[in-house]
Every structure is written in C-alpha cells, then in structure tokens.
Amino acid sequence: MSYLLNTFETFIEVNDYVLIINSNINTCKFLQMEEVYDFWQFVYVTEGSLTEYSNGEPHLLKAGDIIFHEPGVLTKTERVSEEENAYAYFVSFVCKSKAMEFLKGYKNHLSQNAKSILDNVFSEAERTLVLKDYGGNVSMIPKGSAPIGGQQMYKIYMEAFLITLIREQIEQNPNKFFASKEDYYSAIHKGIAEFLKNKTYDVVTIDDICQEFNHGRTFLSSLFREYEGTSIMNYYNKLKIDEACRLMTKSNSALSTISDLLCFNSPYYFSKVFKRIKGITPMEYKKLQKNRGKF
C-alpha cells in the first residue's frame, strides 16, 4: 500500500511578535500618545474602561472588549475617568496574511471561546517573553527560563486566536463577506489574476501564489483552471507575451532586452513561449508590425 502526502494549508500566519504589554492606562504615559505603527495591534480591556482612537475616531471599550488596528492607522489611548483604573493588554505583531482583511477595524466583546484562547496567549507570553528597554527602544526578548518551545506555542495560540475571531465573524454574518461559496472562489480567482498582472515584470512561482493566498497548490490550480480554462502559469506567460507585444509595437528594444525585462530565463525560452502562445516567433511578429506600419 502506498500513501500520499498532503501539505497543511496555512490560512493565517503570524510572522513576528513585537510587543505584549499589560498596563494600567492611568499610569502608563506613552500609551496615551498618538502613534502610527507599521504592524498590527490589538487592545484588549481586562478591567475598567478606556477610549481607543483609530484615525481620530473614538471607540469606548469596556472590560472584555477588543479592537484591532491595522498597519498605518493613527492610534491613541485615553482613560475615561481619573477616578477609575483601567487595565488593558496591548499586543503588537506582524502578519502579512490576506486573511487579516477580516480583522480590519474589528471591534467586539470577546466570546468565551475566544477569551479562553487569548488567555493561553497571555499565559504563554508571560512564561516565555520579557520586556526590555534599550535606552528608549523597547523590545520583547526570550526569558532565560523560558519553557521549551515557548515562542512557537505563543505563535500557535496567536494564530488560533485570530482564526477563531474570523470564524466567529463569518458564522455570525456570512453575507457580510461573501454572499456564497461561489463569490468566495470568484474573489480568489480575481485576486490571483490581479496579482499576476502586477507581477508581469517579475518571476512568480506557484509556491509564491500559495503563500500569497494561503491555500494549497492543488486547490488554487484547480480553481483557477475552472475560471480561465488554462493553468495559472500559462495565464501568467500569456500576460508576459502580451506585454512583450506591446513593447515591440511601441519601442525599438532588442528582443533580448524585452526577454530580460520580462524575466524569461533566456531569449531562446522567450521565443519558444512566444511562438506557443502567438503561433509565430517574436522576430516574425516584429516584422509583421513593421510592415503594417508602412500602410
């Protein structure tokens, strides 16, 4: 009996951790400054209440509430009352997954299930990481006494927490994101086509696309062929050849130059792909365009 190996699909991946701070808002001055970050951040209130600003828009958060800030958002945290203490976690991380689109502007009261997973995030972070201040530059570093696999467990719990929030959103209101499974598949197809169009002058592999869209090779290849009637790479090569035709029509660039611009392995391979798609060689196409210009 033979066995087939199946690769795990990655829906969401936390690439780096930045900070995780549990603070009393009334005494932590730096949290009350306006800041713009190039990473994700969420604020989770554990006691009292606070006002969290996102690009100037105020959001009142009470115990059990959470809000997400995507990269590039102007944020600020303020206490609601000088008499009331407010405690909150500020968690910053890098995540490049497309799935984070679901959490842009997300604000909600955590479910018990999500809170249980988040408690694991905080517990693992406390056991594994410590905050260090290097002359005004703060960083989380592993503790000397960190348990084995602590950073990986922190990453796993974080990813599980994010997936849980996304699942809950879709289960509660599926039409908010996609009217049907077909709409979801169509969005992936359009995303791949746009991604390839923007990479005409680059080199893209199937693995690059799988990483970009967080799905496996078999699923994406099958889905794309269903919509386009051809493979992803054939579609990508056609985009490149169409661009080559445009360049040959609009400029006097040598074929070798065009081949290099479009990142073909060699002029020979460029010519081979061109003829397969257009039915004639690049040189024949160039002569044909030149002759047409005479009339």
SENU-580803 format. One record per residue (C-alpha): x, y, z; chain; residue in one letter. Coordinates in steps of 0.25 Angstrom, whole numbers. Layout:
% residues N
<u->X	v->Y	w->Z	lumkol->A	martor->A>
...
***
This chain:
% residues 295
<u->0	v->0	w->0	lumkol->A	martor->M>
<u->5	v->14	w->-4	lumkol->A	martor->S>
<u->2	v->27	w->4	lumkol->A	martor->Y>
<u->0	v->41	w->-2	lumkol->A	martor->L>
<u->6	v->52	w->6	lumkol->A	martor->L>
<u->-3	v->65	w->8	lumkol->A	martor->N>
<u->3	v->78	w->11	lumkol->A	martor->T>
<u->-4	v->86	w->22	lumkol->A	martor->F>
<u->-11	v->99	w->17	lumkol->A	martor->E>
<u->-8	v->112	w->24	lumkol->A	martor->T>
<u->-19	v->121	w->26	lumkol->A	martor->F>
<u->-12	v->131	w->34	lumkol->A	martor->I>
<u->2	v->133	w->39	lumkol->A	martor->E>
<u->8	v->142	w->50	lumkol->A	martor->V>
<u->21	v->145	w->44	lumkol->A	martor->N>
<u->28	v->153	w->56	lumkol->A	martor->D>
<u->24	v->157	w->70	lumkol->A	martor->Y>
<u->27	v->172	w->74	lumkol->A	martor->V>
<u->21	v->175	w->88	lumkol->A	martor->L>
<u->11	v->170	w->98	lumkol->A	martor->I>
<u->8	v->179	w->110	lumkol->A	martor->I>
<u->-1	v->178	w->121	lumkol->A	martor->N>
<u->-3	v->192	w->127	lumkol->A	martor->S>
<u->-11	v->202	w->136	lumkol->A	martor->N>
<u->-15	v->212	w->126	lumkol->A	martor->I>
<u->-15	v->223	w->137	lumkol->A	martor->N>
<u->-1	v->222	w->139	lumkol->A	martor->T>
<u->5	v->218	w->126	lumkol->A	martor->C>
<u->8	v->231	w->119	lumkol->A	martor->K>
<u->14	v->226	w->106	lumkol->A	martor->F>
<u->1	v->219	w->103	lumkol->A	martor->L>
<u->-6	v->232	w->103	lumkol->A	martor->Q>
<u->2	v->238	w->91	lumkol->A	martor->M>
<u->-3	v->238	w->77	lumkol->A	martor->E>
<u->5	v->227	w->69	lumkol->A	martor->E>
<u->5	v->221	w->55	lumkol->A	martor->V>
<u->11	v->207	w->54	lumkol->A	martor->Y>
<u->15	v->198	w->42	lumkol->A	martor->D>
<u->10	v->186	w->49	lumkol->A	martor->F>
<u->-3	v->180	w->54	lumkol->A	martor->W>
<u->-8	v->183	w->69	lumkol->A	martor->Q>
<u->-20	v->179	w->77	lumkol->A	martor->F>
<u->-24	v->185	w->90	lumkol->A	martor->V>
<u->-32	v->176	w->100	lumkol->A	martor->Y>
<u->-38	v->183	w->112	lumkol->A	martor->V>
<u->-38	v->174	w->125	lumkol->A	martor->T>
<u->-43	v->184	w->135	lumkol->A	martor->E>
<u->-50	v->197	w->135	lumkol->A	martor->G>
<u->-52	v->205	w->122	lumkol->A	martor->S>
<u->-44	v->213	w->112	lumkol->A	martor->L>
<u->-45	v->221	w->99	lumkol->A	martor->T>
<u->-37	v->216	w->88	lumkol->A	martor->E>
<u->-35	v->225	w->76	lumkol->A	martor->Y>
<u->-34	v->220	w->62	lumkol->A	martor->S>
<u->-30	v->231	w->51	lumkol->A	martor->N>
<u->-37	v->241	w->61	lumkol->A	martor->G>
<u->-50	v->232	w->63	lumkol->A	martor->E>
<u->-53	v->229	w->77	lumkol->A	martor->P>
<u->-57	v->216	w->82	lumkol->A	martor->H>
<u->-61	v->213	w->96	lumkol->A	martor->L>
<u->-56	v->200	w->101	lumkol->A	martor->L>
<u->-61	v->193	w->114	lumkol->A	martor->K>
<u->-55	v->180	w->121	lumkol->A	martor->A>
<u->-56	v->169	w->111	lumkol->A	martor->G>
<u->-56	v->178	w->99	lumkol->A	martor->D>
<u->-45	v->177	w->88	lumkol->A	martor->I>
<u->-41	v->186	w->76	lumkol->A	martor->I>
<u->-31	v->183	w->65	lumkol->A	martor->F>
<u->-23	v->194	w->58	lumkol->A	martor->H>
<u->-17	v->190	w->44	lumkol->A	martor->E>
<u->-3	v->196	w->40	lumkol->A	martor->P>
<u->-3	v->211	w->37	lumkol->A	martor->G>
<u->-14	v->215	w->46	lumkol->A	martor->V>
<u->-12	v->226	w->55	lumkol->A	martor->L>
<u->-15	v->221	w->69	lumkol->A	martor->T>
<u->-17	v->227	w->83	lumkol->A	martor->K>
<u->-22	v->222	w->96	lumkol->A	martor->T>
<u->-28	v->231	w->107	lumkol->A	martor->E>
<u->-34	v->228	w->121	lumkol->A	martor->R>
<u->-49	v->230	w->122	lumkol->A	martor->V>
<u->-48	v->235	w->137	lumkol->A	martor->S>
<u->-37	v->239	w->146	lumkol->A	martor->E>
<u->-44	v->232	w->158	lumkol->A	martor->E>
<u->-46	v->219	w->151	lumkol->A	martor->E>
<u->-34	v->210	w->148	lumkol->A	martor->N>
<u->-33	v->203	w->134	lumkol->A	martor->A>
<u->-25	v->191	w->131	lumkol->A	martor->Y>
<u->-22	v->186	w->117	lumkol->A	martor->A>
<u->-13	v->177	w->108	lumkol->A	martor->Y>
<u->-6	v->184	w->96	lumkol->A	martor->F>
<u->-2	v->173	w->87	lumkol->A	martor->V>
<u->6	v->176	w->74	lumkol->A	martor->S>
<u->10	v->167	w->63	lumkol->A	martor->F>
<u->14	v->165	w->49	lumkol->A	martor->V>
<u->4	v->157	w->40	lumkol->A	martor->C>
<u->5	v->158	w->25	lumkol->A	martor->K>
<u->-7	v->148	w->22	lumkol->A	martor->S>
<u->-18	v->153	w->13	lumkol->A	martor->K>
<u->-28	v->147	w->24	lumkol->A	martor->A>
<u->-25	v->159	w->33	lumkol->A	martor->M>
<u->-34	v->167	w->24	lumkol->A	martor->E>
<u->-45	v->161	w->32	lumkol->A	martor->F>
<u->-40	v->168	w->44	lumkol->A	martor->L>
<u->-38	v->182	w->39	lumkol->A	martor->K>
<u->-46	v->191	w->48	lumkol->A	martor->G>
<u->-51	v->179	w->56	lumkol->A	martor->Y>
<u->-57	v->183	w->70	lumkol->A	martor->K>
<u->-65	v->174	w->78	lumkol->A	martor->N>
<u->-67	v->167	w->92	lumkol->A	martor->H>
<u->-60	v->154	w->93	lumkol->A	martor->L>
<u->-67	v->141	w->93	lumkol->A	martor->S>
<u->-64	v->131	w->104	lumkol->A	martor->Q>
<u->-57	v->122	w->94	lumkol->A	martor->N>
<u->-48	v->134	w->88	lumkol->A	martor->A>
<u->-45	v->139	w->102	lumkol->A	martor->K>
<u->-40	v->125	w->106	lumkol->A	martor->S>
<u->-30	v->124	w->95	lumkol->A	martor->I>
<u->-26	v->138	w->97	lumkol->A	martor->L>
<u->-23	v->135	w->112	lumkol->A	martor->D>
<u->-14	v->124	w->106	lumkol->A	martor->N>
<u->-7	v->135	w->98	lumkol->A	martor->V>
<u->-4	v->143	w->110	lumkol->A	martor->F>
<u->0	v->132	w->119	lumkol->A	martor->S>
<u->10	v->127	w->109	lumkol->A	martor->E>
<u->15	v->141	w->107	lumkol->A	martor->A>
<u->17	v->143	w->121	lumkol->A	martor->E>
<u->25	v->130	w->123	lumkol->A	martor->R>
<u->33	v->132	w->110	lumkol->A	martor->T>
<u->36	v->147	w->108	lumkol->A	martor->L>
<u->41	v->159	w->116	lumkol->A	martor->V>
<u->40	v->174	w->112	lumkol->A	martor->L>
<u->54	v->181	w->111	lumkol->A	martor->K>
<u->56	v->195	w->110	lumkol->A	martor->D>
<u->69	v->199	w->102	lumkol->A	martor->Y>
<u->70	v->214	w->104	lumkol->A	martor->G>
<u->56	v->217	w->100	lumkol->A	martor->G>
<u->55	v->205	w->90	lumkol->A	martor->N>
<u->46	v->194	w->95	lumkol->A	martor->V>
<u->47	v->180	w->91	lumkol->A	martor->S>
<u->42	v->166	w->95	lumkol->A	martor->M>
<u->53	v->156	w->97	lumkol->A	martor->I>
<u->52	v->142	w->102	lumkol->A	martor->P>
<u->54	v->139	w->116	lumkol->A	martor->K>
<u->66	v->131	w->121	lumkol->A	martor->G>
<u->56	v->122	w->128	lumkol->A	martor->S>
<u->46	v->121	w->116	lumkol->A	martor->A>
<u->40	v->107	w->115	lumkol->A	martor->P>
<u->44	v->99	w->103	lumkol->A	martor->I>
<u->36	v->102	w->90	lumkol->A	martor->G>
<u->30	v->115	w->97	lumkol->A	martor->G>
<u->32	v->124	w->85	lumkol->A	martor->Q>
<u->25	v->114	w->76	lumkol->A	martor->Q>
<u->14	v->112	w->86	lumkol->A	martor->M>
<u->12	v->127	w->86	lumkol->A	martor->Y>
<u->11	v->127	w->71	lumkol->A	martor->K>
<u->1	v->116	w->71	lumkol->A	martor->I>
<u->-8	v->121	w->81	lumkol->A	martor->Y>
<u->-8	v->135	w->74	lumkol->A	martor->M>
<u->-11	v->129	w->61	lumkol->A	martor->E>
<u->-22	v->120	w->67	lumkol->A	martor->A>
<u->-28	v->133	w->73	lumkol->A	martor->F>
<u->-28	v->141	w->60	lumkol->A	martor->L>
<u->-35	v->129	w->53	lumkol->A	martor->I>
<u->-45	v->128	w->64	lumkol->A	martor->T>
<u->-49	v->143	w->62	lumkol->A	martor->L>
<u->-50	v->141	w->47	lumkol->A	martor->I>
<u->-58	v->129	w->48	lumkol->A	martor->R>
<u->-68	v->135	w->58	lumkol->A	martor->E>
<u->-70	v->147	w->49	lumkol->A	martor->Q>
<u->-73	v->138	w->37	lumkol->A	martor->I>
<u->-82	v->129	w->45	lumkol->A	martor->E>
<u->-90	v->141	w->51	lumkol->A	martor->Q>
<u->-91	v->149	w->38	lumkol->A	martor->N>
<u->-86	v->141	w->25	lumkol->A	martor->P>
<u->-93	v->151	w->15	lumkol->A	martor->N>
<u->-84	v->162	w->21	lumkol->A	martor->K>
<u->-72	v->156	w->14	lumkol->A	martor->F>
<u->-77	v->147	w->3	lumkol->A	martor->F>
<u->-91	v->144	w->-2	lumkol->A	martor->A>
<u->-88	v->130	w->-5	lumkol->A	martor->S>
<u->-76	v->120	w->-7	lumkol->A	martor->K>
<u->-76	v->123	w->-22	lumkol->A	martor->E>
<u->-74	v->138	w->-18	lumkol->A	martor->D>
<u->-62	v->134	w->-9	lumkol->A	martor->Y>
<u->-56	v->126	w->-20	lumkol->A	martor->Y>
<u->-58	v->137	w->-30	lumkol->A	martor->S>
<u->-51	v->147	w->-21	lumkol->A	martor->A>
<u->-39	v->137	w->-20	lumkol->A	martor->I>
<u->-39	v->136	w->-35	lumkol->A	martor->H>
<u->-39	v->151	w->-37	lumkol->A	martor->K>
<u->-28	v->153	w->-27	lumkol->A	martor->G>
<u->-19	v->143	w->-34	lumkol->A	martor->I>
<u->-21	v->149	w->-47	lumkol->A	martor->A>
<u->-18	v->163	w->-42	lumkol->A	martor->E>
<u->-6	v->158	w->-34	lumkol->A	martor->F>
<u->0	v->152	w->-47	lumkol->A	martor->L>
<u->-3	v->165	w->-55	lumkol->A	martor->K>
<u->4	v->173	w->-45	lumkol->A	martor->N>
<u->16	v->163	w->-46	lumkol->A	martor->K>
<u->18	v->163	w->-61	lumkol->A	martor->T>
<u->32	v->169	w->-59	lumkol->A	martor->Y>
<u->35	v->159	w->-48	lumkol->A	martor->D>
<u->37	v->144	w->-46	lumkol->A	martor->V>
<u->25	v->137	w->-39	lumkol->A	martor->V>
<u->24	v->122	w->-36	lumkol->A	martor->T>
<u->12	v->114	w->-31	lumkol->A	martor->I>
<u->18	v->114	w->-17	lumkol->A	martor->D>
<u->18	v->129	w->-17	lumkol->A	martor->D>
<u->3	v->129	w->-20	lumkol->A	martor->I>
<u->0	v->119	w->-10	lumkol->A	martor->C>
<u->7	v->127	w->0	lumkol->A	martor->Q>
<u->0	v->140	w->-4	lumkol->A	martor->E>
<u->-14	v->134	w->-4	lumkol->A	martor->F>
<u->-12	v->124	w->8	lumkol->A	martor->N>
<u->-17	v->112	w->0	lumkol->A	martor->H>
<u->-11	v->99	w->-5	lumkol->A	martor->G>
<u->-5	v->97	w->-19	lumkol->A	martor->R>
<u->-16	v->87	w->-23	lumkol->A	martor->T>
<u->-28	v->95	w->-19	lumkol->A	martor->F>
<u->-23	v->108	w->-25	lumkol->A	martor->L>
<u->-18	v->102	w->-38	lumkol->A	martor->S>
<u->-32	v->95	w->-40	lumkol->A	martor->S>
<u->-40	v->107	w->-36	lumkol->A	martor->L>
<u->-32	v->116	w->-46	lumkol->A	martor->F>
<u->-34	v->106	w->-57	lumkol->A	martor->R>
<u->-49	v->105	w->-55	lumkol->A	martor->E>
<u->-50	v->120	w->-57	lumkol->A	martor->Y>
<u->-39	v->122	w->-68	lumkol->A	martor->E>
<u->-39	v->109	w->-75	lumkol->A	martor->G>
<u->-24	v->109	w->-74	lumkol->A	martor->T>
<u->-13	v->107	w->-64	lumkol->A	martor->S>
<u->-8	v->118	w->-55	lumkol->A	martor->I>
<u->6	v->118	w->-61	lumkol->A	martor->M>
<u->0	v->118	w->-76	lumkol->A	martor->N>
<u->-8	v->130	w->-72	lumkol->A	martor->Y>
<u->4	v->137	w->-66	lumkol->A	martor->Y>
<u->12	v->134	w->-78	lumkol->A	martor->N>
<u->1	v->140	w->-87	lumkol->A	martor->K>
<u->1	v->153	w->-79	lumkol->A	martor->L>
<u->16	v->154	w->-81	lumkol->A	martor->K>
<u->15	v->151	w->-96	lumkol->A	martor->I>
<u->4	v->161	w->-98	lumkol->A	martor->D>
<u->13	v->171	w->-91	lumkol->A	martor->E>
<u->25	v->167	w->-100	lumkol->A	martor->A>
<u->16	v->170	w->-112	lumkol->A	martor->C>
<u->12	v->184	w->-106	lumkol->A	martor->R>
<u->27	v->187	w->-104	lumkol->A	martor->L>
<u->31	v->182	w->-118	lumkol->A	martor->M>
<u->20	v->191	w->-124	lumkol->A	martor->T>
<u->23	v->203	w->-116	lumkol->A	martor->K>
<u->38	v->203	w->-116	lumkol->A	martor->S>
<u->51	v->198	w->-123	lumkol->A	martor->N>
<u->56	v->190	w->-112	lumkol->A	martor->S>
<u->64	v->178	w->-115	lumkol->A	martor->A>
<u->57	v->164	w->-113	lumkol->A	martor->L>
<u->68	v->160	w->-103	lumkol->A	martor->S>
<u->65	v->173	w->-95	lumkol->A	martor->T>
<u->50	v->170	w->-95	lumkol->A	martor->I>
<u->53	v->156	w->-91	lumkol->A	martor->S>
<u->61	v->161	w->-79	lumkol->A	martor->D>
<u->51	v->172	w->-75	lumkol->A	martor->L>
<u->40	v->161	w->-74	lumkol->A	martor->L>
<u->49	v->152	w->-66	lumkol->A	martor->C>
<u->50	v->140	w->-76	lumkol->A	martor->F>
<u->61	v->130	w->-74	lumkol->A	martor->N>
<u->67	v->133	w->-87	lumkol->A	martor->S>
<u->64	v->139	w->-101	lumkol->A	martor->P>
<u->62	v->125	w->-106	lumkol->A	martor->Y>
<u->52	v->121	w->-96	lumkol->A	martor->Y>
<u->45	v->135	w->-98	lumkol->A	martor->F>
<u->44	v->131	w->-113	lumkol->A	martor->S>
<u->39	v->117	w->-110	lumkol->A	martor->K>
<u->28	v->122	w->-101	lumkol->A	martor->V>
<u->24	v->134	w->-110	lumkol->A	martor->F>
<u->22	v->124	w->-122	lumkol->A	martor->K>
<u->14	v->115	w->-114	lumkol->A	martor->R>
<u->4	v->126	w->-110	lumkol->A	martor->I>
<u->4	v->134	w->-123	lumkol->A	martor->K>
<u->7	v->124	w->-133	lumkol->A	martor->G>
<u->19	v->132	w->-139	lumkol->A	martor->I>
<u->33	v->136	w->-134	lumkol->A	martor->T>
<u->36	v->149	w->-127	lumkol->A	martor->P>
<u->44	v->153	w->-140	lumkol->A	martor->M>
<u->33	v->149	w->-149	lumkol->A	martor->E>
<u->23	v->157	w->-140	lumkol->A	martor->Y>
<u->32	v->169	w->-140	lumkol->A	martor->K>
<u->34	v->169	w->-156	lumkol->A	martor->K>
<u->19	v->168	w->-157	lumkol->A	martor->L>
<u->17	v->180	w->-148	lumkol->A	martor->Q>
<u->27	v->188	w->-156	lumkol->A	martor->K>
<u->21	v->184	w->-170	lumkol->A	martor->N>
<u->7	v->189	w->-164	lumkol->A	martor->R>
<u->13	v->202	w->-160	lumkol->A	martor->G>
<u->16	v->205	w->-175	lumkol->A	martor->K>
<u->2	v->206	w->-179	lumkol->A	martor->F>
***
